[in-house]
Amino acid sequence: MKARMAQRVLRWLTLKHPDQESLYGDLLEELDRGRSARWFWSQLVHATALAAGRKVWQDKRGTAERWALQLAMTAVVLFATYVTWILGVLVVTLTLDRG
């Protein structure tokens, strides 16, 4: 009974987190070897929480990387605009001085 419920839960979790399939298989094997249901569920909750935390961290990192890239590109555009403006002022100044 407990093995069937564990298999159903693991099958559902594997669909949601395919990268954790080997871990879920190991947990099921340990349950078949005689580990307690309490041990199994605690390990499963722990592993699932770690996987969820890892995903949240990766999403935060990706967001931070996108913001940093956008900030760097904005700085480059602003710098190029400033340099272009300075060069334009120099050209106008030099042109007026000659004329």
mmCIF file as gemmi writes it, N, C-alpha and C atoms, coordinates in Angstrom:
data_model
loop_
_atom_site.group_PDB
_atom_site.id
_atom_site.type_symbol
_atom_site.label_atom_id
_atom_site.label_alt_id
_atom_site.label_comp_id
_atom_site.label_asym_id
_atom_site.label_entity_id
_atom_site.label_seq_id
_atom_site.pdbx_PDB_ins_code
_atom_site.Cartn_x
_atom_site.Cartn_y
_atom_site.Cartn_z
_atom_site.occupancy
_atom_site.B_iso_or_equiv
_atom_site.pdbx_formal_charge
_atom_site.auth_seq_id
_atom_site.auth_asym_id
_atom_site.pdbx_PDB_model_num
ATOM 1 N N . MET Axp A 1 ? 0.822 -1.201 0 1 0 ? 1 A 1
ATOM 2 C CA . MET Axp A 1 ? 0 0 0 1 0 ? 1 A 1
ATOM 3 C C . MET Axp A 1 ? 0.859 1.256 0 1 0 ? 1 A 1
ATOM 4 N N . LYS Axp A 2 ? 1.804 1.321 0.955 1 0 ? 2 A 1
ATOM 5 C CA . LYS Axp A 2 ? 2.616 2.533 1.02 1 0 ? 2 A 1
ATOM 6 C C . LYS Axp A 2 ? 3.524 2.664 -0.197 1 0 ? 2 A 1
ATOM 7 N N . ALA Axp A 3 ? 3.963 1.532 -0.746 1 0 ? 3 A 1
ATOM 8 C CA . ALA Axp A 3 ? 4.825 1.585 -1.923 1 0 ? 3 A 1
ATOM 9 C C . ALA Axp A 3 ? 4.045 2.092 -3.134 1 0 ? 3 A 1
ATOM 10 N N . ARG Axp A 4 ? 2.766 1.701 -3.243 1 0 ? 4 A 1
ATOM 11 C CA . ARG Axp A 4 ? 1.964 2.156 -4.377 1 0 ? 4 A 1
ATOM 12 C C . ARG Axp A 4 ? 1.716 3.665 -4.318 1 0 ? 4 A 1
ATOM 13 N N . MET Axp A 5 ? 1.424 4.157 -3.127 1 0 ? 5 A 1
ATOM 14 C CA . MET Axp A 5 ? 1.204 5.596 -2.97 1 0 ? 5 A 1
ATOM 15 C C . MET Axp A 5 ? 2.498 6.35 -3.265 1 0 ? 5 A 1
ATOM 16 N N . ALA Axp A 6 ? 3.613 5.845 -2.793 1 0 ? 6 A 1
ATOM 17 C CA . ALA Axp A 6 ? 4.911 6.475 -3.041 1 0 ? 6 A 1
ATOM 18 C C . ALA Axp A 6 ? 5.219 6.473 -4.531 1 0 ? 6 A 1
ATOM 19 N N . GLN Axp A 7 ? 4.915 5.375 -5.214 1 0 ? 7 A 1
ATOM 20 C CA . GLN Axp A 7 ? 5.165 5.312 -6.65 1 0 ? 7 A 1
ATOM 21 C C . GLN Axp A 7 ? 4.326 6.337 -7.403 1 0 ? 7 A 1
ATOM 22 N N . ARG Axp A 8 ? 3.064 6.499 -7 1 0 ? 8 A 1
ATOM 23 C CA . ARG Axp A 8 ? 2.206 7.488 -7.656 1 0 ? 8 A 1
ATOM 24 C C . ARG Axp A 8 ? 2.728 8.906 -7.453 1 0 ? 8 A 1
ATOM 25 N N . VAL Axp A 9 ? 3.113 9.183 -6.221 1 0 ? 9 A 1
ATOM 26 C CA . VAL Axp A 9 ? 3.634 10.52 -5.923 1 0 ? 9 A 1
ATOM 27 C C . VAL Axp A 9 ? 4.924 10.756 -6.701 1 0 ? 9 A 1
ATOM 28 N N . LEU Axp A 10 ? 5.805 9.765 -6.732 1 0 ? 10 A 1
ATOM 29 C CA . LEU Axp A 10 ? 7.075 9.915 -7.446 1 0 ? 10 A 1
ATOM 30 C C . LEU Axp A 10 ? 6.859 10.055 -8.946 1 0 ? 10 A 1
ATOM 31 N N . ARG Axp A 11 ? 5.906 9.35 -9.491 1 0 ? 11 A 1
ATOM 32 C CA . ARG Axp A 11 ? 5.616 9.466 -10.92 1 0 ? 11 A 1
ATOM 33 C C . ARG Axp A 11 ? 5.146 10.895 -11.237 1 0 ? 11 A 1
ATOM 34 N N . TRP Axp A 12 ? 4.288 11.447 -10.376 1 0 ? 12 A 1
ATOM 35 C CA . TRP Axp A 12 ? 3.816 12.812 -10.576 1 0 ? 12 A 1
ATOM 36 C C . TRP Axp A 12 ? 4.962 13.81 -10.443 1 0 ? 12 A 1
ATOM 37 N N . LEU Axp A 13 ? 5.807 13.615 -9.43 1 0 ? 13 A 1
ATOM 38 C CA . LEU Axp A 13 ? 6.944 14.523 -9.231 1 0 ? 13 A 1
ATOM 39 C C . LEU Axp A 13 ? 7.944 14.443 -10.375 1 0 ? 13 A 1
ATOM 40 N N . THR Axp A 14 ? 8.128 13.257 -10.927 1 0 ? 14 A 1
ATOM 41 C CA . THR Axp A 14 ? 9.054 13.094 -12.046 1 0 ? 14 A 1
ATOM 42 C C . THR Axp A 14 ? 8.562 13.872 -13.261 1 0 ? 14 A 1
ATOM 43 N N . LEU Axp A 15 ? 7.25 13.929 -13.449 1 0 ? 15 A 1
ATOM 44 C CA . LEU Axp A 15 ? 6.711 14.74 -14.548 1 0 ? 15 A 1
ATOM 45 C C . LEU Axp A 15 ? 6.965 16.219 -14.302 1 0 ? 15 A 1
ATOM 46 N N . LYS Axp A 16 ? 6.886 16.651 -13.054 1 0 ? 16 A 1
ATOM 47 C CA . LYS Axp A 16 ? 7.101 18.058 -12.719 1 0 ? 16 A 1
ATOM 48 C C . LYS Axp A 16 ? 8.581 18.428 -12.69 1 0 ? 16 A 1
ATOM 49 N N . HIS Axp A 17 ? 9.427 17.492 -12.243 1 0 ? 17 A 1
ATOM 50 C CA . HIS Axp A 17 ? 10.875 17.74 -12.098 1 0 ? 17 A 1
ATOM 51 C C . HIS Axp A 17 ? 11.657 16.582 -12.721 1 0 ? 17 A 1
ATOM 52 N N . PRO Axp A 18 ? 11.743 16.514 -14.046 1 0 ? 18 A 1
ATOM 53 C CA . PRO Axp A 18 ? 12.412 15.378 -14.687 1 0 ? 18 A 1
ATOM 54 C C . PRO Axp A 18 ? 13.899 15.285 -14.344 1 0 ? 18 A 1
ATOM 55 N N . ASP Axp A 19 ? 14.524 16.39 -13.964 1 0 ? 19 A 1
ATOM 56 C CA . ASP Axp A 19 ? 15.938 16.359 -13.618 1 0 ? 19 A 1
ATOM 57 C C . ASP Axp A 19 ? 16.187 15.64 -12.292 1 0 ? 19 A 1
ATOM 58 N N . GLN Axp A 20 ? 15.142 15.376 -11.516 1 0 ? 20 A 1
ATOM 59 C CA . GLN Axp A 20 ? 15.271 14.709 -10.222 1 0 ? 20 A 1
ATOM 60 C C . GLN Axp A 20 ? 14.89 13.222 -10.292 1 0 ? 20 A 1
ATOM 61 N N . GLU Axp A 21 ? 14.709 12.696 -11.489 1 0 ? 21 A 1
ATOM 62 C CA . GLU Axp A 21 ? 14.216 11.328 -11.644 1 0 ? 21 A 1
ATOM 63 C C . GLU Axp A 21 ? 15.115 10.3 -10.963 1 0 ? 21 A 1
ATOM 64 N N . SER Axp A 22 ? 16.422 10.446 -11.094 1 0 ? 22 A 1
ATOM 65 C CA . SER Axp A 22 ? 17.325 9.46 -10.481 1 0 ? 22 A 1
ATOM 66 C C . SER Axp A 22 ? 17.228 9.499 -8.958 1 0 ? 22 A 1
ATOM 67 N N . LEU Axp A 23 ? 17.082 10.683 -8.39 1 0 ? 23 A 1
ATOM 68 C CA . LEU Axp A 23 ? 16.933 10.807 -6.939 1 0 ? 23 A 1
ATOM 69 C C . LEU Axp A 23 ? 15.655 10.125 -6.481 1 0 ? 23 A 1
ATOM 70 N N . TYR Axp A 24 ? 14.563 10.347 -7.202 1 0 ? 24 A 1
ATOM 71 C CA . TYR Axp A 24 ? 13.297 9.724 -6.825 1 0 ? 24 A 1
ATOM 72 C C . TYR Axp A 24 ? 13.376 8.197 -6.936 1 0 ? 24 A 1
ATOM 73 N N . GLY Axp A 25 ? 14.094 7.72 -7.936 1 0 ? 25 A 1
ATOM 74 C CA . GLY Axp A 25 ? 14.292 6.272 -8.06 1 0 ? 25 A 1
ATOM 75 C C . GLY Axp A 25 ? 15.077 5.713 -6.885 1 0 ? 25 A 1
ATOM 76 N N . ASP Axp A 26 ? 16.1 6.427 -6.453 1 0 ? 26 A 1
ATOM 77 C CA . ASP Axp A 26 ? 16.88 5.989 -5.29 1 0 ? 26 A 1
ATOM 78 C C . ASP Axp A 26 ? 16.017 5.95 -4.025 1 0 ? 26 A 1
ATOM 79 N N . LEU Axp A 27 ? 15.169 6.939 -3.869 1 0 ? 27 A 1
ATOM 80 C CA . LEU Axp A 27 ? 14.285 6.948 -2.698 1 0 ? 27 A 1
ATOM 81 C C . LEU Axp A 27 ? 13.341 5.754 -2.709 1 0 ? 27 A 1
ATOM 82 N N . LEU Axp A 28 ? 12.807 5.443 -3.876 1 0 ? 28 A 1
ATOM 83 C CA . LEU Axp A 28 ? 11.9 4.301 -3.986 1 0 ? 28 A 1
ATOM 84 C C . LEU Axp A 28 ? 12.63 2.989 -3.705 1 0 ? 28 A 1
ATOM 85 N N . GLU Axp A 29 ? 13.86 2.862 -4.188 1 0 ? 29 A 1
ATOM 86 C CA . GLU Axp A 29 ? 14.654 1.668 -3.903 1 0 ? 29 A 1
ATOM 87 C C . GLU Axp A 29 ? 14.895 1.498 -2.406 1 0 ? 29 A 1
ATOM 88 N N . GLU Axp A 30 ? 15.223 2.599 -1.738 1 0 ? 30 A 1
ATOM 89 C CA . GLU Axp A 30 ? 15.446 2.529 -0.29 1 0 ? 30 A 1
ATOM 90 C C . GLU Axp A 30 ? 14.172 2.137 0.445 1 0 ? 30 A 1
ATOM 91 N N . LEU Axp A 31 ? 13.032 2.616 -0.031 1 0 ? 31 A 1
ATOM 92 C CA . LEU Axp A 31 ? 11.756 2.231 0.574 1 0 ? 31 A 1
ATOM 93 C C . LEU Axp A 31 ? 11.523 0.737 0.396 1 0 ? 31 A 1
ATOM 94 N N . ASP Axp A 32 ? 11.833 0.208 -0.788 1 0 ? 32 A 1
ATOM 95 C CA . ASP Axp A 32 ? 11.68 -1.224 -1.052 1 0 ? 32 A 1
ATOM 96 C C . ASP Axp A 32 ? 12.633 -2.061 -0.204 1 0 ? 32 A 1
ATOM 97 N N . ARG Axp A 33 ? 13.788 -1.502 0.16 1 0 ? 33 A 1
ATOM 98 C CA . ARG Axp A 33 ? 14.762 -2.231 0.983 1 0 ? 33 A 1
ATOM 99 C C . ARG Axp A 33 ? 14.379 -2.269 2.463 1 0 ? 33 A 1
ATOM 100 N N . GLY Axp A 34 ? 13.341 -1.541 2.838 1 0 ? 34 A 1
ATOM 101 C CA . GLY Axp A 34 ? 12.885 -1.628 4.213 1 0 ? 34 A 1
ATOM 102 C C . GLY Axp A 34 ? 12.937 -0.332 5.007 1 0 ? 34 A 1
ATOM 103 N N . ARG Axp A 35 ? 13.284 0.754 4.371 1 0 ? 35 A 1
ATOM 104 C CA . ARG Axp A 35 ? 13.259 2.027 5.089 1 0 ? 35 A 1
ATOM 105 C C . ARG Axp A 35 ? 11.823 2.346 5.489 1 0 ? 35 A 1
ATOM 106 N N . SER Axp A 36 ? 11.671 3.12 6.545 1 0 ? 36 A 1
ATOM 107 C CA . SER Axp A 36 ? 10.335 3.452 7.03 1 0 ? 36 A 1
ATOM 108 C C . SER Axp A 36 ? 9.673 4.489 6.119 1 0 ? 36 A 1
ATOM 109 N N . ALA Axp A 37 ? 8.346 4.491 6.191 1 0 ? 37 A 1
ATOM 110 C CA . ALA Axp A 37 ? 7.593 5.475 5.418 1 0 ? 37 A 1
ATOM 111 C C . ALA Axp A 37 ? 7.928 6.884 5.902 1 0 ? 37 A 1
ATOM 112 N N . ARG Axp A 38 ? 8.148 7.035 7.195 1 0 ? 38 A 1
ATOM 113 C CA . ARG Axp A 38 ? 8.511 8.343 7.741 1 0 ? 38 A 1
ATOM 114 C C . ARG Axp A 38 ? 9.832 8.831 7.137 1 0 ? 38 A 1
ATOM 115 N N . TRP Axp A 39 ? 10.808 7.94 7.052 1 0 ? 39 A 1
ATOM 116 C CA . TRP Axp A 39 ? 12.093 8.291 6.446 1 0 ? 39 A 1
ATOM 117 C C . TRP Axp A 39 ? 11.88 8.704 4.996 1 0 ? 39 A 1
ATOM 118 N N . PHE Axp A 40 ? 11.105 7.914 4.259 1 0 ? 40 A 1
ATOM 119 C CA . PHE Axp A 40 ? 10.869 8.183 2.843 1 0 ? 40 A 1
ATOM 120 C C . PHE Axp A 40 ? 10.254 9.561 2.638 1 0 ? 40 A 1
ATOM 121 N N . TRP Axp A 41 ? 9.177 9.856 3.362 1 0 ? 41 A 1
ATOM 122 C CA . TRP Axp A 41 ? 8.489 11.126 3.154 1 0 ? 41 A 1
ATOM 123 C C . TRP Axp A 41 ? 9.344 12.309 3.588 1 0 ? 41 A 1
ATOM 124 N N . SER Axp A 42 ? 10.12 12.151 4.653 1 0 ? 42 A 1
ATOM 125 C CA . SER Axp A 42 ? 10.988 13.26 5.076 1 0 ? 42 A 1
ATOM 126 C C . SER Axp A 42 ? 12.067 13.528 4.027 1 0 ? 42 A 1
ATOM 127 N N . GLN Axp A 43 ? 12.631 12.466 3.467 1 0 ? 43 A 1
ATOM 128 C CA . GLN Axp A 43 ? 13.647 12.631 2.423 1 0 ? 43 A 1
ATOM 129 C C . GLN Axp A 43 ? 13.043 13.251 1.16 1 0 ? 43 A 1
ATOM 130 N N . LEU Axp A 44 ? 11.845 12.828 0.839 1 0 ? 44 A 1
ATOM 131 C CA . LEU Axp A 44 ? 11.171 13.35 -0.343 1 0 ? 44 A 1
ATOM 132 C C . LEU Axp A 44 ? 10.865 14.841 -0.182 1 0 ? 44 A 1
ATOM 133 N N . VAL Axp A 45 ? 10.367 15.231 0.976 1 0 ? 45 A 1
ATOM 134 C CA . VAL Axp A 45 ? 10.072 16.641 1.22 1 0 ? 45 A 1
ATOM 135 C C . VAL Axp A 45 ? 11.359 17.456 1.169 1 0 ? 45 A 1
ATOM 136 N N . HIS Axp A 46 ? 12.407 16.933 1.783 1 0 ? 46 A 1
ATOM 137 C CA . HIS Axp A 46 ? 13.69 17.643 1.792 1 0 ? 46 A 1
ATOM 138 C C . HIS Axp A 46 ? 14.235 17.817 0.365 1 0 ? 46 A 1
ATOM 139 N N . ALA Axp A 47 ? 14.214 16.758 -0.41 1 0 ? 47 A 1
ATOM 140 C CA . ALA Axp A 47 ? 14.737 16.818 -1.781 1 0 ? 47 A 1
ATOM 141 C C . ALA Axp A 47 ? 13.913 17.764 -2.648 1 0 ? 47 A 1
ATOM 142 N N . THR Axp A 48 ? 12.608 17.733 -2.489 1 0 ? 48 A 1
ATOM 143 C CA . THR Axp A 48 ? 11.739 18.602 -3.277 1 0 ? 48 A 1
ATOM 144 C C . THR Axp A 48 ? 11.94 20.069 -2.887 1 0 ? 48 A 1
ATOM 145 N N . ALA Axp A 49 ? 12.106 20.324 -1.597 1 0 ? 49 A 1
ATOM 146 C CA . ALA Axp A 49 ? 12.344 21.699 -1.146 1 0 ? 49 A 1
ATOM 147 C C . ALA Axp A 49 ? 13.671 22.221 -1.681 1 0 ? 49 A 1
ATOM 148 N N . LEU Axp A 50 ? 14.697 21.38 -1.667 1 0 ? 50 A 1
ATOM 149 C CA . LEU Axp A 50 ? 15.987 21.797 -2.21 1 0 ? 50 A 1
ATOM 150 C C . LEU Axp A 50 ? 15.897 22.104 -3.699 1 0 ? 50 A 1
ATOM 151 N N . ALA Axp A 51 ? 15.191 21.268 -4.432 1 0 ? 51 A 1
ATOM 152 C CA . ALA Axp A 51 ? 15.043 21.489 -5.875 1 0 ? 51 A 1
ATOM 153 C C . ALA Axp A 51 ? 14.281 22.786 -6.142 1 0 ? 51 A 1
ATOM 154 N N . ALA Axp A 52 ? 13.242 23.044 -5.368 1 0 ? 52 A 1
ATOM 155 C CA . ALA Axp A 52 ? 12.468 24.277 -5.55 1 0 ? 52 A 1
ATOM 156 C C . ALA Axp A 52 ? 13.325 25.496 -5.206 1 0 ? 52 A 1
ATOM 157 N N . GLY Axp A 53 ? 14.094 25.397 -4.137 1 0 ? 53 A 1
ATOM 158 C CA . GLY Axp A 53 ? 14.977 26.497 -3.758 1 0 ? 53 A 1
ATOM 159 C C . GLY Axp A 53 ? 16.032 26.773 -4.807 1 0 ? 53 A 1
ATOM 160 N N . ARG Axp A 54 ? 16.572 25.714 -5.385 1 0 ? 54 A 1
ATOM 161 C CA . ARG Axp A 54 ? 17.578 25.856 -6.442 1 0 ? 54 A 1
ATOM 162 C C . ARG Axp A 54 ? 16.977 26.562 -7.654 1 0 ? 54 A 1
ATOM 163 N N . LYS Axp A 55 ? 15.744 26.213 -7.993 1 0 ? 55 A 1
ATOM 164 C CA . LYS Axp A 55 ? 15.091 26.85 -9.143 1 0 ? 55 A 1
ATOM 165 C C . LYS Axp A 55 ? 14.848 28.329 -8.876 1 0 ? 55 A 1
ATOM 166 N N . VAL Axp A 56 ? 14.395 28.659 -7.676 1 0 ? 56 A 1
ATOM 167 C CA . VAL Axp A 56 ? 14.16 30.069 -7.332 1 0 ? 56 A 1
ATOM 168 C C . VAL Axp A 56 ? 15.466 30.842 -7.402 1 0 ? 56 A 1
ATOM 169 N N . TRP Axp A 57 ? 16.55 30.257 -6.888 1 0 ? 57 A 1
ATOM 170 C CA . TRP Axp A 57 ? 17.85 30.933 -6.916 1 0 ? 57 A 1
ATOM 171 C C . TRP Axp A 57 ? 18.305 31.168 -8.348 1 0 ? 57 A 1
ATOM 172 N N . GLN Axp A 58 ? 18.146 30.172 -9.209 1 0 ? 58 A 1
ATOM 173 C CA . GLN Axp A 58 ? 18.556 30.319 -10.607 1 0 ? 58 A 1
ATOM 174 C C . GLN Axp A 58 ? 17.736 31.401 -11.295 1 0 ? 58 A 1
ATOM 175 N N . ASP Axp A 59 ? 16.436 31.482 -10.986 1 0 ? 59 A 1
ATOM 176 C CA . ASP Axp A 59 ? 15.602 32.52 -11.582 1 0 ? 59 A 1
ATOM 177 C C . ASP Axp A 59 ? 16.055 33.903 -11.124 1 0 ? 59 A 1
ATOM 178 N N . LYS Axp A 60 ? 16.409 34.025 -9.83 1 0 ? 60 A 1
ATOM 179 C CA . LYS Axp A 60 ? 16.896 35.313 -9.329 1 0 ? 60 A 1
ATOM 180 C C . LYS Axp A 60 ? 18.198 35.695 -10.019 1 0 ? 60 A 1
ATOM 181 N N . ARG Axp A 61 ? 19.063 34.723 -10.177 1 0 ? 61 A 1
ATOM 182 C CA . ARG Axp A 61 ? 20.34 34.997 -10.827 1 0 ? 61 A 1
ATOM 183 C C . ARG Axp A 61 ? 20.129 35.447 -12.269 1 0 ? 61 A 1
ATOM 184 N N . GLY Axp A 62 ? 19.252 34.779 -12.98 1 0 ? 62 A 1
ATOM 185 C CA . GLY Axp A 62 ? 18.963 35.157 -14.36 1 0 ? 62 A 1
ATOM 186 C C . GLY Axp A 62 ? 18.394 36.562 -14.455 1 0 ? 62 A 1
ATOM 187 N N . THR Axp A 63 ? 17.505 36.904 -13.525 1 0 ? 63 A 1
ATOM 188 C CA . THR Axp A 63 ? 16.939 38.25 -13.507 1 0 ? 63 A 1
ATOM 189 C C . THR Axp A 63 ? 18.031 39.275 -13.233 1 0 ? 63 A 1
ATOM 190 N N . ALA Axp A 64 ? 18.891 38.992 -12.271 1 0 ? 64 A 1
ATOM 191 C CA . ALA Axp A 64 ? 19.991 39.917 -11.955 1 0 ? 64 A 1
ATOM 192 C C . ALA Axp A 64 ? 20.932 40.075 -13.147 1 0 ? 64 A 1
ATOM 193 N N . GLU Axp A 65 ? 21.202 38.983 -13.84 1 0 ? 65 A 1
ATOM 194 C CA . GLU Axp A 65 ? 22.078 39.058 -15.013 1 0 ? 65 A 1
ATOM 195 C C . GLU Axp A 65 ? 21.444 39.909 -16.119 1 0 ? 65 A 1
ATOM 196 N N . ARG Axp A 66 ? 20.148 39.758 -16.329 1 0 ? 66 A 1
ATOM 197 C CA . ARG Axp A 66 ? 19.472 40.569 -17.349 1 0 ? 66 A 1
ATOM 198 C C . ARG Axp A 66 ? 19.507 42.048 -16.987 1 0 ? 66 A 1
ATOM 199 N N . TRP Axp A 67 ? 19.266 42.361 -15.718 1 0 ? 67 A 1
ATOM 200 C CA . TRP Axp A 67 ? 19.324 43.756 -15.27 1 0 ? 67 A 1
ATOM 201 C C . TRP Axp A 67 ? 20.723 44.326 -15.448 1 0 ? 67 A 1
ATOM 202 N N . ALA Axp A 68 ? 21.736 43.548 -15.084 1 0 ? 68 A 1
ATOM 203 C CA . ALA Axp A 68 ? 23.12 44.027 -15.222 1 0 ? 68 A 1
ATOM 204 C C . ALA Axp A 68 ? 23.454 44.281 -16.686 1 0 ? 68 A 1
ATOM 205 N N . LEU Axp A 69 ? 23.032 43.392 -17.562 1 0 ? 69 A 1
ATOM 206 C CA . LEU Axp A 69 ? 23.285 43.579 -18.99 1 0 ? 69 A 1
ATOM 207 C C . LEU Axp A 69 ? 22.568 44.823 -19.518 1 0 ? 69 A 1
ATOM 208 N N . GLN Axp A 70 ? 21.328 45.012 -19.117 1 0 ? 70 A 1
ATOM 209 C CA . GLN Axp A 70 ? 20.592 46.194 -19.555 1 0 ? 70 A 1
ATOM 210 C C . GLN Axp A 70 ? 21.239 47.475 -19.033 1 0 ? 70 A 1
ATOM 211 N N . LEU Axp A 71 ? 21.699 47.442 -17.793 1 0 ? 71 A 1
ATOM 212 C CA . LEU Axp A 71 ? 22.376 48.61 -17.23 1 0 ? 71 A 1
ATOM 213 C C . LEU Axp A 71 ? 23.667 48.907 -17.988 1 0 ? 71 A 1
ATOM 214 N N . ALA Axp A 72 ? 24.442 47.873 -18.309 1 0 ? 72 A 1
ATOM 215 C CA . ALA Axp A 72 ? 25.69 48.065 -19.056 1 0 ? 72 A 1
ATOM 216 C C . ALA Axp A 72 ? 25.41 48.618 -20.448 1 0 ? 72 A 1
ATOM 217 N N . MET Axp A 73 ? 24.403 48.098 -21.114 1 0 ? 73 A 1
ATOM 218 C CA . MET Axp A 73 ? 24.076 48.595 -22.451 1 0 ? 73 A 1
ATOM 219 C C . MET Axp A 73 ? 23.59 50.047 -22.402 1 0 ? 73 A 1
ATOM 220 N N . THR Axp A 74 ? 22.826 50.392 -21.377 1 0 ? 74 A 1
ATOM 221 C CA . THR Axp A 74 ? 22.391 51.779 -21.211 1 0 ? 74 A 1
ATOM 222 C C . THR Axp A 74 ? 23.593 52.689 -21.008 1 0 ? 74 A 1
ATOM 223 N N . ALA Axp A 75 ? 24.545 52.241 -20.207 1 0 ? 75 A 1
ATOM 224 C CA . ALA Axp A 75 ? 25.758 53.035 -19.969 1 0 ? 75 A 1
ATOM 225 C C . ALA Axp A 75 ? 26.538 53.235 -21.263 1 0 ? 75 A 1
ATOM 226 N N . VAL Axp A 76 ? 26.635 52.206 -22.081 1 0 ? 76 A 1
ATOM 227 C CA . VAL Axp A 76 ? 27.354 52.324 -23.353 1 0 ? 76 A 1
ATOM 228 C C . VAL Axp A 76 ? 26.654 53.321 -24.269 1 0 ? 76 A 1
ATOM 229 N N . VAL Axp A 77 ? 25.338 53.235 -24.353 1 0 ? 77 A 1
ATOM 230 C CA . VAL Axp A 77 ? 24.587 54.163 -25.213 1 0 ? 77 A 1
ATOM 231 C C . VAL Axp A 77 ? 24.733 55.593 -24.708 1 0 ? 77 A 1
ATOM 232 N N . LEU Axp A 78 ? 24.625 55.793 -23.392 1 0 ? 78 A 1
ATOM 233 C CA . LEU Axp A 78 ? 24.781 57.138 -22.844 1 0 ? 78 A 1
ATOM 234 C C . LEU Axp A 78 ? 26.18 57.686 -23.088 1 0 ? 78 A 1
ATOM 235 N N . PHE Axp A 79 ? 27.195 56.841 -22.917 1 0 ? 79 A 1
ATOM 236 C CA . PHE Axp A 79 ? 28.564 57.281 -23.158 1 0 ? 79 A 1
ATOM 237 C C . PHE Axp A 79 ? 28.766 57.648 -24.627 1 0 ? 79 A 1
ATOM 238 N N . ALA Axp A 80 ? 28.249 56.812 -25.528 1 0 ? 80 A 1
ATOM 239 C CA . ALA Axp A 80 ? 28.376 57.103 -26.963 1 0 ? 80 A 1
ATOM 240 C C . ALA Axp A 80 ? 27.654 58.391 -27.316 1 0 ? 80 A 1
ATOM 241 N N . THR Axp A 81 ? 26.498 58.626 -26.711 1 0 ? 81 A 1
ATOM 242 C CA . THR Axp A 81 ? 25.761 59.864 -26.954 1 0 ? 81 A 1
ATOM 243 C C . THR Axp A 81 ? 26.563 61.066 -26.463 1 0 ? 81 A 1
ATOM 244 N N . TYR Axp A 82 ? 27.15 60.938 -25.282 1 0 ? 82 A 1
ATOM 245 C CA . TYR Axp A 82 ? 27.955 62.024 -24.713 1 0 ? 82 A 1
ATOM 246 C C . TYR Axp A 82 ? 29.16 62.326 -25.601 1 0 ? 82 A 1
ATOM 247 N N . VAL Axp A 83 ? 29.862 61.297 -26.032 1 0 ? 83 A 1
ATOM 248 C CA . VAL Axp A 83 ? 31.034 61.491 -26.892 1 0 ? 83 A 1
ATOM 249 C C . VAL Axp A 83 ? 30.619 62.137 -28.209 1 0 ? 83 A 1
ATOM 250 N N . THR Axp A 84 ? 29.525 61.695 -28.784 1 0 ? 84 A 1
ATOM 251 C CA . THR Axp A 84 ? 29.036 62.276 -30.028 1 0 ? 84 A 1
ATOM 252 C C . THR Axp A 84 ? 28.688 63.75 -29.829 1 0 ? 84 A 1
ATOM 253 N N . TRP Axp A 85 ? 28.048 64.083 -28.735 1 0 ? 85 A 1
ATOM 254 C CA . TRP Axp A 85 ? 27.693 65.47 -28.441 1 0 ? 85 A 1
ATOM 255 C C . TRP Axp A 85 ? 28.955 66.329 -28.29 1 0 ? 85 A 1
ATOM 256 N N . ILE Axp A 86 ? 29.956 65.815 -27.541 1 0 ? 86 A 1
ATOM 257 C CA . ILE Axp A 86 ? 31.213 66.559 -27.354 1 0 ? 86 A 1
ATOM 258 C C . ILE Axp A 86 ? 31.901 66.78 -28.705 1 0 ? 86 A 1
ATOM 259 N N . LEU Axp A 87 ? 31.97 65.748 -29.528 1 0 ? 87 A 1
ATOM 260 C CA . LEU Axp A 87 ? 32.592 65.895 -30.845 1 0 ? 87 A 1
ATOM 261 C C . LEU Axp A 87 ? 31.824 66.897 -31.705 1 0 ? 87 A 1
ATOM 262 N N . GLY Axp A 88 ? 30.514 66.894 -31.621 1 0 ? 88 A 1
ATOM 263 C CA . GLY Axp A 88 ? 29.71 67.862 -32.369 1 0 ? 88 A 1
ATOM 264 C C . GLY Axp A 88 ? 29.986 69.288 -31.916 1 0 ? 88 A 1
ATOM 265 N N . VAL Axp A 89 ? 30.102 69.466 -30.609 1 0 ? 89 A 1
ATOM 266 C CA . VAL Axp A 89 ? 30.418 70.797 -30.082 1 0 ? 89 A 1
ATOM 267 C C . VAL Axp A 89 ? 31.795 71.228 -30.55 1 0 ? 89 A 1
ATOM 268 N N . LEU Axp A 90 ? 32.758 70.336 -30.539 1 0 ? 90 A 1
ATOM 269 C CA . LEU Axp A 90 ? 34.107 70.67 -31.008 1 0 ? 90 A 1
ATOM 270 C C . LEU Axp A 90 ? 34.109 71.057 -32.483 1 0 ? 90 A 1
ATOM 271 N N . VAL Axp A 91 ? 33.388 70.296 -33.283 1 0 ? 91 A 1
ATOM 272 C CA . VAL Axp A 91 ? 33.339 70.591 -34.72 1 0 ? 91 A 1
ATOM 273 C C . VAL Axp A 91 ? 32.677 71.956 -34.943 1 0 ? 91 A 1
ATOM 274 N N . VAL Axp A 92 ? 31.59 72.233 -34.273 1 0 ? 92 A 1
ATOM 275 C CA . VAL Axp A 92 ? 30.926 73.527 -34.439 1 0 ? 92 A 1
ATOM 276 C C . VAL Axp A 92 ? 31.82 74.645 -33.963 1 0 ? 92 A 1
ATOM 277 N N . THR Axp A 93 ? 32.484 74.449 -32.826 1 0 ? 93 A 1
ATOM 278 C CA . THR Axp A 93 ? 33.383 75.482 -32.28 1 0 ? 93 A 1
ATOM 279 C C . THR Axp A 93 ? 34.543 75.761 -33.236 1 0 ? 93 A 1
ATOM 280 N N . LEU Axp A 94 ? 35.162 74.705 -33.73 1 0 ? 94 A 1
ATOM 281 C CA . LEU Axp A 94 ? 36.289 74.869 -34.663 1 0 ? 94 A 1
ATOM 282 C C . LEU Axp A 94 ? 35.841 75.5 -35.98 1 0 ? 94 A 1
ATOM 283 N N . THR Axp A 95 ? 34.659 75.163 -36.445 1 0 ? 95 A 1
ATOM 284 C CA . THR Axp A 95 ? 34.123 75.719 -37.68 1 0 ? 95 A 1
ATOM 285 C C . THR Axp A 95 ? 33.849 77.22 -37.506 1 0 ? 95 A 1
ATOM 286 N N . LEU Axp A 96 ? 33.284 77.591 -36.365 1 0 ? 96 A 1
ATOM 287 C CA . LEU Axp A 96 ? 32.986 79.002 -36.112 1 0 ? 96 A 1
ATOM 288 C C . LEU Axp A 96 ? 34.26 79.823 -35.931 1 0 ? 96 A 1
ATOM 289 N N . ASP Axp A 97 ? 35.287 79.206 -35.3 1 0 ? 97 A 1
ATOM 290 C CA . ASP Axp A 97 ? 36.544 79.911 -35.108 1 0 ? 97 A 1
ATOM 291 C C . ASP Axp A 97 ? 37.226 80.196 -36.435 1 0 ? 97 A 1
ATOM 292 N N . ARG Axp A 98 ? 37.095 79.336 -37.404 1 0 ? 98 A 1
ATOM 293 C CA . ARG Axp A 98 ? 37.739 79.524 -38.72 1 0 ? 98 A 1
ATOM 294 C C . ARG Axp A 98 ? 36.973 80.55 -39.546 1 0 ? 98 A 1
ATOM 295 N N . GLY Axp A 99 ? 35.704 80.62 -39.323 1 0 ? 99 A 1
ATOM 296 C CA . GLY Axp A 99 ? 34.879 81.45 -40.186 1 0 ? 99 A 1
ATOM 297 C C . GLY Axp A 99 ? 34.747 82.832 -39.693 1 0 ? 99 A 1
